[in-house]
Amino acid sequence: MTDPIANLTALIRCASVTPADNGALSALEAMLEPLGFTVDQVAFEAAGTPTINNLYARLGSDGPHLMFAGHTDVVPPGNEADWSHPPFDAAIDDGMLFGRGAVDMKGGIACFVAAIARHISAHGSPPGSISLLITGDEEGPAINGTTKVLAWAADRGEKWDGCIVGEPTNPNALGDMIKIGRRGSLSGTLTVSGVQGHAAYPHLADNPVRALLPMLESLISPPFDEGTDAFPATNLELTTVDVGNPARNVIPAQASAAFNVRFNDTWSTESLKAEIEQRLESAAADTRFRPGRNKADYELSWRDPASPVFLTRDEQLIETLAGAVEARTGKWPELSTTGGTSDARFIKDYCPVVEFGLVGQTMHMVDERTALTDLENLTGIYEEFLQRWFAP
């Protein structure tokens, strides 16, 4: 268990494409039990979603209590013929370990297990507790995974003092970046209704595309904000515009557009929804492209659940991890809130949480891979963190 390469090889060879487990959690359990962990595999289900296997393991019974969180599920490999090496073989070539999940994020799990094993070998069991919360639902709908395991564990009396999520946070080199928060994410769909008709007789119809244009413009301009000290500016992206009209001479009856907003701590989910609703309501009365028409007939629907914005302010957790990174790499990492969402958005409701893992340049790509030196160095960083976190 002290070798992160061996640990990662065992995990990659379990083809755990979400929502399938294919033995990945049992492989992890086999690594943890010899180290003294009590391991529970728990499954959760909900209507319309796949049943998901998850793992919760704990070593120790006292505080401080550190959680390491992550996921063993991976995205599909795509066309396996495009890979230099089969995606679930964990092949090593020219100092790189290839495989789906190598960086996102079986590599982080493998390194953390190796760090624990080395810490126990050098110092014995820590004067506190370590737990691992590993889901099989991070790359899926994220309904039957981390959020339900947290509630299940909390009902059993589990409390945590801090958490590291082992996502691949580093953009270029190990030690570049620790994630100390995440922007919120909010998605919606706007549907405008009109009156279908012949394109040669527009006065008999009402083209919903003409109404949609100023409404979309209102979502893009003006900017929602200029950013904050910890976050970049809130950004809305139109992700699709659909009419579904195969005929060139027919005015459609409906037009729709979907959008996603990544927002900073200027907004809550509720206040951002209210701002978007106000913009659309005003723009619906804009008849520049529909002279003589009434306010547009539209419907706005929100895709739930939205992901809230959060920022970790726990200096002990952040400084201890950053110090461990500096001790092993010689550089102080950037403290960032960039990127998408992760399961840290659920964990922040239970304890302070930060994210740090491997270099993420090849995550979700063909030939996903990590350098063997990065596996060794990340193990060293986690080991240094454990020593500092549990120092008397």
C-alpha positions in Angstrom: 0.0 0.0 0.0 3.0 2.3 0.3 3.5 2.3 -3.5 1.1 4.7 -5.3 1.9 3.2 -8.7 0.7 -0.3 -7.5 -2.3 1.2 -5.9 -3.3 3.2 -9.0 -2.7 0.2 -11.2 -5.2 -1.9 -9.2 -7.8 0.8 -9.3 -7.5 1.6 -13.1 -7.9 -2.1 -13.9 -11.4 -1.9 -12.5 -13.3 -0.4 -15.4 -15.6 1.7 -13.2 -17.3 3.8 -15.9 -20.0 5.6 -14.1 -22.3 4.3 -12.7 -20.6 0.8 -12.7 -18.2 -0.1 -9.9 -16.6 -3.2 -11.4 -14.7 -3.9 -8.2 -13.0 -0.5 -7.7 -14.3 0.0 -4.2 -13.5 -3.5 -3.1 -10.0 -3.0 -4.4 -9.7 0.1 -2.3 -11.2 -1.8 0.7 -8.5 -4.4 0.3 -5.9 -1.6 0.6 -7.4 0.0 3.6 -8.3 -2.9 5.9 -4.7 -4.0 6.5 -3.9 -0.5 7.6 -6.5 -0.8 10.4 -9.5 1.0 8.7 -13.0 0.0 9.4 -14.7 0.0 6.0 -18.3 0.2 5.0 -19.7 0.0 1.5 -23.1 1.6 1.3 -25.4 1.8 -1.7 -28.1 4.4 -2.3 -30.8 4.7 -4.9 -33.5 7.0 -6.1 -36.2 6.8 -8.6 -35.0 7.4 -12.1 -31.3 7.1 -11.2 -28.9 4.2 -11.0 -28.1 2.5 -7.7 -24.6 3.7 -6.6 -22.0 1.9 -4.5 -20.0 4.1 -2.1 -17.3 3.6 0.5 -16.7 5.1 3.9 -13.7 4.1 5.9 -12.3 5.3 9.2 -9.1 4.8 11.2 -9.1 6.0 14.8 -11.8 7.3 17.1 -10.5 10.6 18.5 -10.0 14.0 17.0 -8.8 15.8 15.1 -10.7 14.0 12.3 -9.5 14.5 8.8 -11.5 13.3 5.8 -10.2 12.5 2.3 -12.9 12.5 -0.3 -13.0 11.5 -3.9 -14.5 9.2 -6.5 -13.6 5.9 -8.3 -16.1 6.3 -11.1 -14.7 7.5 -14.4 -16.1 8.9 -17.7 -16.3 6.6 -20.7 -13.0 6.1 -22.6 -14.5 6.9 -26.0 -13.1 5.0 -29.0 -10.6 2.7 -27.3 -8.8 2.3 -30.7 -7.7 5.9 -30.3 -5.7 5.2 -27.2 -2.0 4.5 -27.3 -2.6 1.8 -24.6 -5.9 0.2 -23.6 -7.6 2.5 -21.2 -8.0 0.0 -18.4 -4.6 -1.7 -18.6 -2.7 0.9 -16.5 0.2 0.6 -18.9 3.5 2.4 -18.1 5.4 3.9 -21.0 8.2 6.5 -21.0 7.7 7.4 -17.3 3.9 7.9 -17.7 1.0 5.7 -16.4 -1.8 5.6 -18.9 -5.4 4.8 -18.1 -8.9 6.2 -17.6 -9.0 7.8 -14.2 -5.3 8.1 -13.9 -5.6 11.8 -12.9 -9.4 12.1 -12.4 -9.2 10.9 -9.8 -8.0 7.4 -9.0 -4.5 8.8 -8.9 -5.3 11.1 -6.0 -6.8 8.2 -4.1 -3.8 5.9 -4.8 -1.4 8.6 -3.5 -3.4 9.3 -0.4 -3.6 5.6 0.5 0.2 5.4 0.0 0.7 8.4 2.2 -1.3 7.0 5.0 0.5 3.7 4.8 3.9 5.5 4.9 2.8 7.7 7.8 1.6 4.6 9.8 4.9 2.8 9.0 7.0 5.8 10.2 4.9 7.1 13.1 2.2 4.6 13.9 -1.5 5.4 13.8 -2.1 9.1 14.1 -3.3 10.8 17.3 -6.7 11.4 15.8 -8.8 10.0 13.0 -8.6 9.6 9.2 -11.6 8.8 7.1 -12.1 8.2 3.4 -15.4 9.0 1.7 -15.2 7.6 -1.9 -18.2 7.7 -4.2 -19.1 6.1 -7.5 -21.4 8.9 -8.5 -19.2 12.0 -9.1 -19.1 11.8 -12.8 -22.8 10.9 -12.9 -25.9 12.7 -11.6 -24.3 13.1 -8.1 -27.5 12.1 -6.4 -26.7 8.8 -4.8 -23.1 9.5 -3.9 -21.3 11.9 -1.6 -24.3 13.9 -0.5 -26.1 10.8 0.8 -23.0 9.3 2.3 -22.4 12.5 4.2 -25.9 12.4 5.6 -25.6 8.7 6.4 -22.3 9.2 8.2 -23.5 12.3 10.1 -26.5 10.3 11.3 -24.1 7.8 12.8 -22.4 10.6 14.7 -19.4 11.3 12.4 -18.0 14.8 12.6 -15.0 16.1 10.7 -12.5 18.9 11.3 -11.3 19.3 7.7 -11.4 17.6 4.3 -9.1 17.3 1.3 -10.8 16.4 -2.0 -8.2 14.7 -4.3 -9.4 16.2 -7.6 -6.7 17.1 -10.2 -6.3 20.8 -9.3 -2.9 21.6 -10.8 -3.1 23.2 -14.3 0.6 22.7 -15.4 2.8 21.3 -12.7 2.3 19.7 -9.3 2.1 22.4 -6.6 0.6 25.0 -8.9 -2.8 25.3 -7.3 -5.1 24.5 -4.3 -8.8 25.1 -4.8 -10.3 26.9 -1.8 -13.7 27.3 -3.2 -15.9 27.0 -6.2 -18.2 29.2 -8.2 -21.8 28.4 -8.2 -23.5 26.9 -11.2 -27.1 27.6 -12.3 -28.7 26.3 -15.5 -32.0 27.3 -17.1 -34.1 27.0 -20.3 -36.0 29.9 -21.9 -38.9 29.0 -24.3 -40.7 31.6 -26.3 -44.0 30.8 -27.9 -45.3 32.5 -31.1 -47.7 31.7 -33.9 -46.7 29.4 -36.7 -47.3 30.6 -40.2 -46.1 31.0 -43.8 -42.8 33.0 -44.2 -44.4 35.0 -47.0 -47.2 36.1 -44.7 -45.5 37.3 -41.5 -48.4 39.5 -40.5 -50.5 36.4 -40.0 -47.9 34.8 -37.7 -45.7 35.8 -34.7 -42.1 34.7 -35.1 -40.8 33.6 -31.6 -37.2 34.0 -32.8 -37.7 37.7 -33.1 -38.8 37.9 -29.5 -36.0 35.5 -28.4 -33.2 37.8 -29.7 -33.5 40.7 -27.3 -34.2 38.4 -24.4 -30.9 36.6 -25.0 -29.2 39.9 -25.4 -30.4 40.9 -22.0 -28.7 37.8 -20.5 -25.4 38.7 -22.0 -25.2 42.4 -21.4 -24.7 44.2 -19.2 -22.2 42.0 -17.2 -23.6 40.6 -13.9 -20.6 41.9 -11.9 -16.9 42.6 -12.2 -15.7 39.8 -9.9 -14.6 39.8 -6.3 -11.3 39.4 -4.4 -11.7 35.7 -4.4 -13.7 35.0 -7.6 -13.7 36.0 -11.3 -16.6 37.8 -12.8 -19.9 35.9 -13.1 -20.3 34.6 -16.6 -23.4 33.3 -18.5 -23.0 31.1 -21.5 -25.7 30.2 -24.0 -25.3 26.5 -24.5 -27.9 25.9 -27.2 -30.5 27.7 -29.3 -33.2 25.5 -30.8 -36.1 26.0 -33.1 -36.6 22.5 -34.5 -37.9 23.8 -37.8 -36.9 21.7 -40.9 -38.8 24.0 -43.3 -37.3 27.2 -44.8 -40.7 28.8 -45.5 -42.4 28.2 -42.2 -42.3 30.6 -39.2 -41.9 28.3 -36.2 -44.3 28.2 -33.3 -41.6 28.0 -30.6 -37.9 28.9 -30.0 -35.8 28.0 -27.0 -32.4 28.6 -25.6 -30.5 27.0 -22.7 -27.9 28.7 -20.6 -25.5 28.1 -17.8 -24.2 30.7 -15.3 -21.0 30.3 -13.2 -21.4 32.8 -10.5 -19.3 34.3 -7.7 -20.1 35.3 -4.1 -21.8 38.5 -5.2 -24.9 36.3 -5.7 -26.8 33.6 -4.0 -28.8 31.2 -6.1 -32.0 33.0 -5.2 -30.7 36.5 -6.0 -29.2 35.4 -9.3 -32.5 33.8 -10.3 -34.3 37.0 -9.5 -31.9 39.1 -11.5 -32.3 36.8 -14.6 -36.0 36.8 -14.2 -36.1 40.6 -14.1 -33.9 40.9 -17.1 -36.1 38.6 -19.2 -39.3 40.2 -18.1 -38.0 43.6 -19.2 -36.7 42.2 -22.5 -39.9 40.4 -23.2 -41.5 43.9 -23.7 -38.8 44.9 -26.3 -40.6 44.9 -29.7 -37.7 46.2 -31.8 -37.9 43.1 -34.0 -41.7 42.7 -33.6 -43.3 46.1 -34.2 -46.9 46.3 -33.3 -46.8 43.1 -31.2 -47.5 42.6 -27.5 -45.0 41.4 -24.9 -43.5 38.1 -25.8 -45.1 34.9 -24.4 -42.3 33.0 -22.7 -41.6 30.4 -20.0 -38.4 30.1 -17.9 -37.5 26.8 -16.3 -34.7 26.1 -13.9 -32.6 23.0 -13.9 -32.2 21.7 -10.4 -30.3 21.3 -8.3 -28.2 24.4 -8.7 -24.7 24.4 -7.1 -24.1 27.1 -4.6 -20.9 29.2 -4.5 -18.6 28.6 -1.5 -15.3 29.8 -0.2 -13.3 28.0 2.5 -11.7 30.4 5.1 -10.2 27.9 7.5 -6.6 29.1 7.8 -5.3 26.0 9.5 -6.4 23.7 6.8 -5.3 25.9 4.0 -1.9 26.9 5.5 -1.1 23.3 6.5 -1.7 22.0 3.0 0.0 24.9 1.3 3.0 24.5 3.6 3.2 20.8 2.8 3.1 21.6 -0.9 5.9 24.2 -0.5 8.0 21.8 1.6 7.9 19.2 -1.2 7.9 21.3 -4.4 9.7 24.5 -3.3 6.8 26.7 -4.3 3.8 28.2 -2.6 0.6 27.2 -4.5 -1.9 29.6 -5.9 -5.2 29.6 -3.9 -7.9 29.5 -6.5 -11.7 29.2 -7.0 -11.6 28.6 -10.8 -13.0 25.6 -12.6 -16.2 23.7 -12.5 -18.0 22.1 -9.6 -17.0 19.1 -7.5 -18.3 17.1 -4.6 -16.7 19.7 -2.3 -19.9 21.6 -2.8 -21.6 19.0 -0.6 -18.8 18.6 1.9 -18.6 22.3 2.7 -21.9 22.0 4.7 -20.1 19.6 7.1 -16.6 20.9 7.5 -13.9 23.1 5.9 -12.8 21.6 2.6 -10.0 22.2 0.1 -9.0 20.4 -3.1 -5.6 19.3 -4.2 -4.5 16.5 -6.5 -2.6 15.7 -9.7 -2.0 17.8 -12.9 -5.3 17.8 -14.8 -4.2 18.4 -18.3 -5.3 15.0 -19.7 -8.5 14.4 -17.6 -11.4 13.1 -19.6 -9.1 12.9 -22.7 -7.9 10.0 -24.8 -4.6 8.8 -23.4 -5.4 10.2 -19.9 -2.1 9.8 -18.0 0.1 10.9 -15.2 3.8 11.1 -14.6 5.2 8.5 -12.3 7.2 11.2 -10.6 4.0 13.2 -9.9 2.5 10.1 -8.2 5.5 9.9 -5.9 5.6 13.6 -5.3 1.9 13.9 -4.5 2.2 11.0 -2.1 5.0 13.0 -0.4 2.8 16.1 -0.2 0.0 14.1 1.4 2.4 12.5 3.8 3.9 15.8 4.8 0.4 17.2 5.3 -0.6 14.2 7.6 2.5 14.8 9.7 1.8 18.5 10.1 -2.0 18.0 10.6 -1.5 15.5 13.4 1.6 17.1 14.9 1.2 17.5 18.7 
